[in-house]
Amino acid sequence: MRTTGWLAAALLAPAALLSGCGTASPTSPPTGIDELVVPTPSPDPDDFVTGLSNPWFPVADEDGTAEVDGVGVTVVDGDYFAQDRRGNVWWFGTAGEWQAGVDGAEAGLAMPAEPRYGDSWRAAYVPGEVEDVVAVAEMDDDTVVLEVTSPLEPGQVERRTVDKRD
């Protein structure tokens, strides 16, 4: 079918208007885990606080404290965690397996202060050993469902449900 000039122009005019005519759209708000370098190659001990109070990271029993990569950490079931001043909890290692700052290992994010649907982050980074990526798959006011994947185990997805502590 042959289209006349005015019909083609009429069909193309809305597309030209919708394309923005070369103007930039307003800046979008940040997404993901804002302003954090994850994993963190060089944590600043002054950025961390004593203890774990993040309501999205409920801990039943703390086994004491230690120092990993210059940061005071809380030991929980053999894992090393530290909370930064904004409430994000970082994973600094597992006793006898790996520690941030040793052999290229870097602390990763265990749980952000305020998880959001669609957020994803690296839980830790130990080349060839721990390369887990965590994503918020579902959430409501009291529960977050996380999906954990790793390029070291393609196709495997572990789902974890976390209930918010009051």
Backbone as JSON Lines, residues from 0, in Angstrom:
{"i":0,"aa":"M","n":[0.84,-1.17,0.0],"ca":[0.0,0.0,0.0],"c":[0.89,1.24,0.0]}
{"i":1,"aa":"R","n":[0.55,2.21,-0.82],"ca":[1.32,3.43,-0.94],"c":[0.74,4.48,0.0]}
{"i":2,"aa":"T","n":[1.64,5.15,0.78],"ca":[1.19,6.15,1.72],"c":[1.46,7.53,1.15]}
{"i":3,"aa":"T","n":[0.47,8.41,1.24],"ca":[0.67,9.77,0.75],"c":[1.54,10.54,1.73]}
{"i":4,"aa":"G","n":[2.12,11.64,1.28],"ca":[3.04,12.44,2.09],"c":[2.43,12.94,3.38]}
{"i":5,"aa":"W","n":[1.17,13.45,3.33],"ca":[0.57,13.98,4.55],"c":[0.26,12.89,5.55]}
{"i":6,"aa":"L","n":[-0.08,11.68,5.08],"ca":[-0.37,10.57,5.99],"c":[0.92,10.1,6.68]}
{"i":7,"aa":"A","n":[2.0,10.02,5.92],"ca":[3.29,9.62,6.51],"c":[3.71,10.64,7.55]}
{"i":8,"aa":"A","n":[3.53,11.95,7.25],"ca":[3.91,13.0,8.21],"c":[3.04,12.91,9.46]}
{"i":9,"aa":"A","n":[1.78,12.63,9.3],"ca":[0.87,12.52,10.44],"c":[1.25,11.34,11.33]}
{"i":10,"aa":"L","n":[1.71,10.25,10.72],"ca":[2.1,9.08,11.5],"c":[3.44,9.28,12.2]}
{"i":11,"aa":"L","n":[4.34,10.02,11.59],"ca":[5.67,10.22,12.14],"c":[5.73,11.35,13.16]}
{"i":12,"aa":"A","n":[4.83,12.31,13.12],"ca":[4.88,13.47,14.03],"c":[4.81,13.05,15.5]}
{"i":13,"aa":"P","n":[3.89,12.15,15.91],"ca":[3.88,11.74,17.33],"c":[5.18,11.07,17.75]}
{"i":14,"aa":"A","n":[5.78,10.29,16.87],"ca":[7.04,9.63,17.21],"c":[8.14,10.65,17.44]}
{"i":15,"aa":"A","n":[8.16,11.72,16.63],"ca":[9.16,12.77,16.81],"c":[8.96,13.48,18.14]}
{"i":16,"aa":"L","n":[7.71,13.73,18.5],"ca":[7.43,14.4,19.79],"c":[7.82,13.52,20.96]}
{"i":17,"aa":"L","n":[7.55,12.23,20.85],"ca":[7.87,11.31,21.95],"c":[9.36,11.06,22.08]}
{"i":18,"aa":"S","n":[10.12,11.29,21.03],"ca":[11.55,11.02,21.08],"c":[12.31,12.05,21.9]}
{"i":19,"aa":"G","n":[11.66,13.15,22.28],"ca":[12.29,14.14,23.12],"c":[13.0,15.22,22.34]}
{"i":20,"aa":"C","n":[13.08,15.12,21.06],"ca":[13.69,16.13,20.2],"c":[15.06,16.57,20.68]}
{"i":21,"aa":"G","n":[15.82,15.64,21.23],"ca":[17.19,15.94,21.6],"c":[17.37,16.51,22.99]}
{"i":22,"aa":"T","n":[16.32,16.71,23.76],"ca":[16.49,17.24,25.11],"c":[16.67,16.09,26.08]}
{"i":23,"aa":"A","n":[17.45,16.33,27.11],"ca":[17.71,15.3,28.11],"c":[16.58,15.25,29.12]}
{"i":24,"aa":"S","n":[16.32,14.06,29.63],"ca":[15.3,13.91,30.65],"c":[15.88,14.35,31.99]}
{"i":25,"aa":"P","n":[15.02,14.69,32.96],"ca":[15.53,15.08,34.27],"c":[16.33,13.94,34.9]}
{"i":26,"aa":"T","n":[17.23,14.28,35.79],"ca":[18.05,13.28,36.46],"c":[17.17,12.34,37.25]}
{"i":27,"aa":"S","n":[17.43,11.04,37.11],"ca":[16.68,10.04,37.85],"c":[17.32,9.85,39.22]}
{"i":28,"aa":"P","n":[16.53,9.48,40.22],"ca":[17.11,9.22,41.53],"c":[18.02,7.99,41.46]}
{"i":29,"aa":"P","n":[19.01,7.91,42.35],"ca":[19.91,6.76,42.32],"c":[19.17,5.47,42.64]}
{"i":30,"aa":"T","n":[19.69,4.38,42.11],"ca":[19.13,3.08,42.39],"c":[20.21,2.19,42.97]}
{"i":31,"aa":"G","n":[19.83,1.03,43.43],"ca":[20.82,0.11,43.98],"c":[21.24,0.53,45.38]}
{"i":32,"aa":"I","n":[22.45,0.19,45.74],"ca":[22.97,0.48,47.07],"c":[23.75,1.79,46.95]}
{"i":33,"aa":"D","n":[23.11,2.88,47.3],"ca":[23.63,4.22,47.07],"c":[24.98,4.47,47.71]}
{"i":34,"aa":"E","n":[25.88,5.01,46.9],"ca":[27.17,5.53,47.32],"c":[28.12,4.52,47.95]}
{"i":35,"aa":"L","n":[27.82,3.24,47.94],"ca":[28.68,2.25,48.54],"c":[29.56,1.6,47.49]}
{"i":36,"aa":"V","n":[30.8,1.35,47.83],"ca":[31.7,0.59,46.97],"c":[31.66,-0.85,47.48]}
{"i":37,"aa":"V","n":[31.02,-1.72,46.69],"ca":[30.82,-3.11,47.11],"c":[31.37,-4.02,46.03]}
{"i":38,"aa":"P","n":[32.28,-4.93,46.35],"ca":[32.94,-5.07,47.64],"c":[33.89,-3.9,47.89]}
{"i":39,"aa":"T","n":[34.3,-3.76,49.12],"ca":[35.16,-2.63,49.47],"c":[36.6,-3.08,49.63]}
{"i":40,"aa":"P","n":[37.5,-2.56,48.8],"ca":[38.89,-2.99,48.84],"c":[39.67,-2.43,50.03]}
{"i":41,"aa":"S","n":[39.22,-1.31,50.59],"ca":[39.97,-0.71,51.7],"c":[39.02,-0.02,52.68]}
{"i":42,"aa":"P","n":[38.41,-0.79,53.58],"ca":[37.47,-0.2,54.53],"c":[38.16,0.74,55.51]}
{"i":43,"aa":"D","n":[37.48,1.82,55.86],"ca":[38.0,2.77,56.84],"c":[37.41,2.41,58.19]}
{"i":44,"aa":"P","n":[38.24,2.02,59.17],"ca":[37.73,1.63,60.48],"c":[36.83,2.69,61.13]}
{"i":45,"aa":"D","n":[37.06,3.97,60.81],"ca":[36.24,5.04,61.39],"c":[34.81,5.05,60.84]}
{"i":46,"aa":"D","n":[34.56,4.31,59.77],"ca":[33.21,4.25,59.19],"c":[32.31,3.24,59.9]}
{"i":47,"aa":"F","n":[32.87,2.49,60.86],"ca":[32.12,1.4,61.48],"c":[31.86,1.66,62.96]}
{"i":48,"aa":"V","n":[30.77,1.04,63.45],"ca":[30.37,1.17,64.84],"c":[30.52,-0.17,65.54]}
{"i":49,"aa":"T","n":[30.4,-0.16,66.85],"ca":[30.47,-1.39,67.63],"c":[29.09,-2.06,67.64]}
{"i":50,"aa":"G","n":[29.05,-3.35,67.4],"ca":[27.8,-4.1,67.47],"c":[27.0,-4.09,66.18]}
{"i":51,"aa":"L","n":[25.91,-4.86,66.21],"ca":[25.03,-5.01,65.05],"c":[23.6,-4.68,65.47]}
{"i":52,"aa":"S","n":[23.04,-3.63,64.89],"ca":[21.67,-3.24,65.25],"c":[20.74,-3.11,64.05]}
{"i":53,"aa":"N","n":[21.21,-3.45,62.85],"ca":[20.39,-3.38,61.65],"c":[19.18,-4.31,61.83]}
{"i":54,"aa":"P","n":[17.94,-3.78,61.77],"ca":[16.76,-4.62,61.98],"c":[16.57,-5.69,60.91]}
{"i":55,"aa":"W","n":[17.19,-5.53,59.75],"ca":[17.1,-6.52,58.68],"c":[18.19,-7.58,58.79]}
{"i":56,"aa":"F","n":[19.01,-7.48,59.84],"ca":[20.08,-8.46,60.04],"c":[20.0,-8.99,61.47]}
{"i":57,"aa":"P","n":[18.91,-9.73,61.77],"ca":[18.74,-10.23,63.12],"c":[19.78,-11.29,63.47]}
{"i":58,"aa":"V","n":[20.39,-11.15,64.63],"ca":[21.43,-12.06,65.08],"c":[20.98,-12.66,66.41]}
{"i":59,"aa":"A","n":[20.97,-13.99,66.47],"ca":[20.56,-14.66,67.71],"c":[21.68,-14.59,68.75]}
{"i":60,"aa":"D","n":[22.86,-15.01,68.39],"ca":[23.97,-15.06,69.35],"c":[25.24,-14.51,68.74]}
{"i":61,"aa":"E","n":[25.86,-13.57,69.46],"ca":[27.15,-13.05,69.05],"c":[28.22,-13.8,69.83]}
{"i":62,"aa":"D","n":[29.29,-14.18,69.13],"ca":[30.35,-14.99,69.75],"c":[31.56,-14.17,70.18]}
{"i":63,"aa":"G","n":[31.43,-12.84,70.18],"ca":[32.55,-12.01,70.58],"c":[32.94,-11.05,69.48]}
{"i":64,"aa":"T","n":[34.16,-10.52,69.61],"ca":[34.64,-9.56,68.64],"c":[36.03,-9.97,68.16]}
{"i":65,"aa":"A","n":[36.45,-9.37,67.07],"ca":[37.78,-9.6,66.51],"c":[38.12,-8.38,65.67]}
{"i":66,"aa":"E","n":[39.29,-8.38,65.06],"ca":[39.66,-7.33,64.12],"c":[40.04,-7.99,62.8]}
{"i":67,"aa":"V","n":[39.41,-7.53,61.72],"ca":[39.68,-8.05,60.39],"c":[39.9,-6.85,59.46]}
{"i":68,"aa":"D","n":[40.99,-6.84,58.76],"ca":[41.33,-5.77,57.82],"c":[41.28,-4.4,58.51]}
{"i":69,"aa":"G","n":[41.68,-4.37,59.78],"ca":[41.72,-3.13,60.54],"c":[40.41,-2.67,61.13]}
{"i":70,"aa":"V","n":[39.34,-3.44,60.91],"ca":[38.01,-3.07,61.38],"c":[37.58,-3.99,62.51]}
{"i":71,"aa":"G","n":[37.03,-3.41,63.57],"ca":[36.46,-4.22,64.64],"c":[35.18,-4.88,64.15]}
{"i":72,"aa":"V","n":[35.13,-6.2,64.25],"ca":[33.98,-6.96,63.74],"c":[33.33,-7.74,64.87]}
{"i":73,"aa":"T","n":[32.08,-8.11,64.65],"ca":[31.34,-8.97,65.56],"c":[31.36,-10.37,64.97]}
{"i":74,"aa":"V","n":[31.67,-11.36,65.8],"ca":[31.73,-12.74,65.36],"c":[30.38,-13.39,65.61]}
{"i":75,"aa":"V","n":[29.81,-13.97,64.55],"ca":[28.52,-14.65,64.63],"c":[28.67,-16.0,63.93]}
{"i":76,"aa":"D","n":[28.59,-17.07,64.69],"ca":[28.73,-18.42,64.12],"c":[29.95,-18.56,63.22]}
{"i":77,"aa":"G","n":[31.07,-17.98,63.62],"ca":[32.3,-18.09,62.86],"c":[32.45,-17.11,61.71]}
{"i":78,"aa":"D","n":[31.42,-16.29,61.46],"ca":[31.51,-15.27,60.42],"c":[31.79,-13.92,61.06]}
{"i":79,"aa":"Y","n":[32.49,-13.06,60.3],"ca":[32.86,-11.74,60.79],"c":[32.0,-10.67,60.12]}
{"i":80,"aa":"F","n":[31.27,-9.9,60.94],"ca":[30.41,-8.85,60.43],"c":[30.72,-7.53,61.12]}
{"i":81,"aa":"A","n":[30.54,-6.44,60.39],"ca":[30.69,-5.1,60.97],"c":[29.6,-4.22,60.37]}
{"i":82,"aa":"Q","n":[29.09,-3.33,61.2],"ca":[28.04,-2.41,60.76],"c":[28.63,-1.01,60.61]}
{"i":83,"aa":"D","n":[28.34,-0.38,59.46],"ca":[28.84,0.98,59.27],"c":[27.9,1.98,59.93]}
{"i":84,"aa":"R","n":[28.3,3.23,59.93],"ca":[27.56,4.28,60.63],"c":[26.16,4.51,60.05]}
{"i":85,"aa":"R","n":[25.93,4.11,58.81],"ca":[24.61,4.27,58.2],"c":[23.71,3.06,58.43]}
{"i":86,"aa":"G","n":[24.24,2.02,59.08],"ca":[23.42,0.86,59.39],"c":[23.6,-0.32,58.45]}
{"i":87,"aa":"N","n":[24.43,-0.2,57.43],"ca":[24.7,-1.32,56.52],"c":[25.6,-2.33,57.22]}
{"i":88,"aa":"V","n":[25.31,-3.61,57.08],"ca":[26.13,-4.66,57.68],"c":[27.0,-5.27,56.58]}
{"i":89,"aa":"W","n":[28.31,-5.38,56.88],"ca":[29.31,-5.89,55.94],"c":[29.82,-7.24,56.41]}
{"i":90,"aa":"W","n":[30.12,-8.13,55.45],"ca":[30.67,-9.45,55.75],"c":[32.16,-9.4,55.5]}
{"i":91,"aa":"F","n":[32.95,-9.62,56.55],"ca":[34.4,-9.52,56.48],"c":[35.1,-10.87,56.44]}
{"i":92,"aa":"G","n":[34.37,-11.97,56.46],"ca":[35.02,-13.26,56.33],"c":[34.4,-14.35,57.16]}
{"i":93,"aa":"T","n":[35.02,-15.52,57.07],"ca":[34.61,-16.7,57.83],"c":[35.87,-17.3,58.45]}
{"i":94,"aa":"A","n":[35.82,-17.53,59.76],"ca":[36.99,-18.04,60.49],"c":[37.53,-19.29,59.82]}
{"i":95,"aa":"G","n":[38.84,-19.31,59.6],"ca":[39.5,-20.48,59.04],"c":[39.35,-20.63,57.54]}
{"i":96,"aa":"E","n":[38.55,-19.76,56.89],"ca":[38.34,-19.88,55.44],"c":[38.87,-18.69,54.68]}
{"i":97,"aa":"W","n":[38.41,-17.49,55.03],"ca":[38.86,-16.29,54.34],"c":[38.61,-15.07,55.22]}
{"i":98,"aa":"Q","n":[39.42,-14.05,54.99],"ca":[39.26,-12.78,55.7],"c":[39.52,-11.64,54.72]}
{"i":99,"aa":"A","n":[38.71,-10.59,54.82],"ca":[38.94,-9.41,54.0],"c":[40.35,-8.9,54.25]}
{"i":100,"aa":"G","n":[41.01,-8.48,53.18],"ca":[42.36,-7.95,53.28],"c":[43.45,-8.99,53.13]}
{"i":101,"aa":"V","n":[43.08,-10.27,52.98],"ca":[44.07,-11.35,52.85],"c":[43.87,-12.02,51.5]}
{"i":102,"aa":"D","n":[44.95,-12.14,50.73],"ca":[44.94,-12.83,49.43],"c":[43.87,-12.31,48.47]}
{"i":103,"aa":"G","n":[43.67,-11.01,48.44],"ca":[42.73,-10.41,47.5],"c":[41.28,-10.42,47.94]}
{"i":104,"aa":"A","n":[40.99,-10.93,49.14],"ca":[39.61,-10.97,49.63],"c":[39.15,-9.57,50.02]}
{"i":105,"aa":"E","n":[37.89,-9.26,49.7],"ca":[37.31,-7.97,50.01],"c":[35.98,-8.16,50.73]}
{"i":106,"aa":"A","n":[35.74,-7.29,51.72],"ca":[34.47,-7.32,52.44],"c":[33.34,-6.94,51.49]}
{"i":107,"aa":"G","n":[32.23,-7.63,51.65],"ca":[31.05,-7.33,50.84],"c":[29.89,-6.99,51.75]}
{"i":108,"aa":"L","n":[28.78,-6.66,51.16],"ca":[27.6,-6.24,51.9],"c":[26.78,-7.46,52.31]}
{"i":109,"aa":"A","n":[26.54,-7.58,53.62],"ca":[25.68,-8.67,54.12],"c":[24.22,-8.24,54.06]}
{"i":110,"aa":"M","n":[23.94,-6.97,54.46],"ca":[22.57,-6.45,54.41],"c":[22.61,-4.93,54.46]}
{"i":111,"aa":"P","n":[21.96,-4.28,53.49],"ca":[21.9,-2.82,53.55],"c":[21.01,-2.36,54.69]}
{"i":112,"aa":"A","n":[21.18,-1.12,55.09],"ca":[20.36,-0.55,56.17],"c":[18.89,-0.51,55.77]}
{"i":113,"aa":"E","n":[18.65,-0.2,54.51],"ca":[17.29,-0.11,54.0],"c":[17.2,-0.83,52.66]}
{"i":114,"aa":"P","n":[17.0,-2.15,52.68],"ca":[16.91,-2.88,51.41],"c":[15.7,-2.41,50.62]}
{"i":115,"aa":"R","n":[15.84,-2.44,49.29],"ca":[14.76,-2.06,48.4],"c":[14.59,-3.14,47.34]}
{"i":116,"aa":"Y","n":[13.37,-3.34,46.93],"ca":[13.09,-4.31,45.88],"c":[13.94,-3.96,44.66]}
{"i":117,"aa":"G","n":[14.63,-4.96,44.13],"ca":[15.45,-4.78,42.95],"c":[16.91,-4.49,43.24]}
{"i":118,"aa":"D","n":[17.24,-4.11,44.49],"ca":[18.64,-3.9,44.85],"c":[19.41,-5.19,44.67]}
{"i":119,"aa":"S","n":[20.67,-5.06,44.3],"ca":[21.56,-6.22,44.29],"c":[22.95,-5.75,44.65]}
{"i":120,"aa":"W","n":[23.74,-6.67,45.2],"ca":[25.08,-6.34,45.65],"c":[25.92,-7.6,45.76]}
{"i":121,"aa":"R","n":[27.22,-7.41,45.86],"ca":[28.13,-8.53,46.04],"c":[28.29,-8.75,47.55]}
{"i":122,"aa":"A","n":[28.07,-9.98,47.98],"ca":[28.13,-10.3,49.41],"c":[29.57,-10.31,49.92]}
{"i":123,"aa":"A","n":[30.49,-10.65,49.08],"ca":[31.92,-10.66,49.4],"c":[32.65,-11.01,48.12]}
{"i":124,"aa":"Y","n":[33.98,-10.83,48.16],"ca":[34.74,-11.19,46.97],"c":[36.06,-11.83,47.38]}
{"i":125,"aa":"V","n":[36.17,-13.1,47.07],"ca":[37.41,-13.85,47.22],"c":[37.56,-14.55,45.87]}
{"i":126,"aa":"P","n":[38.48,-14.08,45.02],"ca":[38.57,-14.61,43.66],"c":[38.59,-16.14,43.61]}
{"i":127,"aa":"G","n":[37.6,-16.67,42.86],"ca":[37.52,-18.11,42.67],"c":[36.96,-18.89,43.84]}
{"i":128,"aa":"E","n":[36.61,-18.2,44.93],"ca":[36.11,-18.88,46.12],"c":[34.75,-18.36,46.58]}
{"i":129,"aa":"V","n":[34.64,-17.05,46.76],"ca":[33.37,-16.43,47.18],"c":[33.11,-15.26,46.24]}
{"i":130,"aa":"E","n":[32.1,-15.42,45.4],"ca":[31.73,-14.37,44.45],"c":[30.21,-14.21,44.43]}
{"i":131,"aa":"D","n":[29.58,-14.39,45.59],"ca":[28.13,-14.36,45.7],"c":[27.55,-12.98,45.38]}
{"i":132,"aa":"V","n":[26.42,-12.99,44.68],"ca":[25.66,-11.78,44.39],"c":[24.28,-11.98,44.99]}
{"i":133,"aa":"V","n":[23.82,-10.98,45.73],"ca":[22.54,-11.04,46.43],"c":[21.59,-10.03,45.8]}
{"i":134,"aa":"A","n":[20.33,-10.42,45.61],"ca":[19.32,-9.51,45.06],"c":[18.06,-9.6,45.91]}
{"i":135,"aa":"V","n":[17.41,-8.45,46.1],"ca":[16.12,-8.42,46.8],"c":[15.06,-8.82,45.79]}
{"i":136,"aa":"A","n":[14.5,-10.02,45.97],"ca":[13.53,-10.56,45.02],"c":[12.1,-10.21,45.38]}
{"i":137,"aa":"E","n":[11.83,-10.1,46.68],"ca":[10.5,-9.76,47.18],"c":[10.67,-9.05,48.51]}
{"i":138,"aa":"M","n":[9.7,-8.21,48.85],"ca":[9.74,-7.63,50.18],"c":[8.41,-6.97,50.52]}
{"i":139,"aa":"D","n":[8.18,-6.88,51.82],"ca":[7.08,-6.09,52.34],"c":[7.61,-5.38,53.58]}
{"i":140,"aa":"D","n":[6.75,-4.84,54.42],"ca":[7.21,-4.08,55.58],"c":[7.98,-4.92,56.59]}
{"i":141,"aa":"D","n":[7.75,-6.24,56.62],"ca":[8.33,-7.08,57.66],"c":[9.25,-8.19,57.16]}
{"i":142,"aa":"T","n":[9.3,-8.41,55.85],"ca":[10.05,-9.55,55.32],"c":[10.77,-9.17,54.02]}
{"i":143,"aa":"V","n":[11.98,-9.7,53.87],"ca":[12.74,-9.55,52.64],"c":[13.1,-10.95,52.16]}
{"i":144,"aa":"V","n":[12.87,-11.21,50.88],"ca":[13.3,-12.47,50.27],"c":[14.48,-12.15,49.37]}
{"i":145,"aa":"L","n":[15.6,-12.8,49.67],"ca":[16.84,-12.58,48.92],"c":[17.12,-13.77,48.02]}
{"i":146,"aa":"E","n":[17.66,-13.5,46.85],"ca":[18.14,-14.56,45.97],"c":[19.65,-14.42,45.85]}
{"i":147,"aa":"V","n":[20.35,-15.51,46.15],"ca":[21.81,-15.52,46.12],"c":[22.27,-16.37,44.95]}
{"i":148,"aa":"T","n":[23.11,-15.78,44.1],"ca":[23.68,-16.5,42.97],"c":[25.19,-16.32,42.98]}
{"i":149,"aa":"S","n":[25.88,-17.11,42.19],"ca":[27.32,-16.99,42.08],"c":[27.77,-17.44,40.7]}
{"i":150,"aa":"P","n":[28.67,-16.7,40.07],"ca":[29.19,-17.16,38.79],"c":[30.01,-18.45,38.95]}
{"i":151,"aa":"L","n":[30.36,-18.79,40.17],"ca":[31.1,-20.03,40.42],"c":[30.19,-21.25,40.4]}
{"i":152,"aa":"E","n":[28.87,-21.01,40.53],"ca":[27.86,-22.08,40.49],"c":[26.72,-21.65,39.57]}
{"i":153,"aa":"P","n":[26.99,-21.58,38.26],"ca":[25.98,-21.1,37.32],"c":[24.67,-21.88,37.42]}
{"i":154,"aa":"G","n":[23.58,-21.14,37.35],"ca":[22.26,-21.75,37.35],"c":[21.69,-22.05,38.73]}
{"i":155,"aa":"Q","n":[22.5,-21.97,39.77],"ca":[22.0,-22.23,41.12],"c":[21.53,-20.92,41.76]}
{"i":156,"aa":"V","n":[20.36,-20.98,42.39],"ca":[19.8,-19.83,43.08],"c":[19.35,-20.29,44.46]}
{"i":157,"aa":"E","n":[19.86,-19.62,45.48],"ca":[19.45,-19.9,46.86],"c":[18.55,-18.77,47.31]}
{"i":158,"aa":"R","n":[17.36,-19.12,47.81],"ca":[16.42,-18.11,48.32],"c":[16.5,-18.09,49.85]}
{"i":159,"aa":"R","n":[16.61,-16.89,50.39],"ca":[16.65,-16.71,51.84],"c":[15.57,-15.71,52.24]}
{"i":160,"aa":"T","n":[14.83,-16.04,53.27],"ca":[13.81,-15.14,53.78],"c":[14.29,-14.56,55.09]}
{"i":161,"aa":"V","n":[14.25,-13.24,55.2],"ca":[14.71,-12.55,56.4],"c":[13.53,-11.77,56.97]}
{"i":162,"aa":"D","n":[13.23,-12.02,58.23],"ca":[12.18,-11.27,58.92],"c":[12.81,-10.12,59.68]}
{"i":163,"aa":"K","n":[12.18,-8.96,59.57],"ca":[12.68,-7.76,60.22],"c":[12.53,-7.9,61.73]}
{"i":164,"aa":"R","n":[13.57,-7.51,62.44],"ca":[13.55,-7.52,63.9],"c":[12.89,-6.24,64.37]}
{"i":165,"aa":"D","n":[12.05,-6.36,65.37],"ca":[11.37,-5.16,65.93],"c":[12.26,-4.41,66.85]}
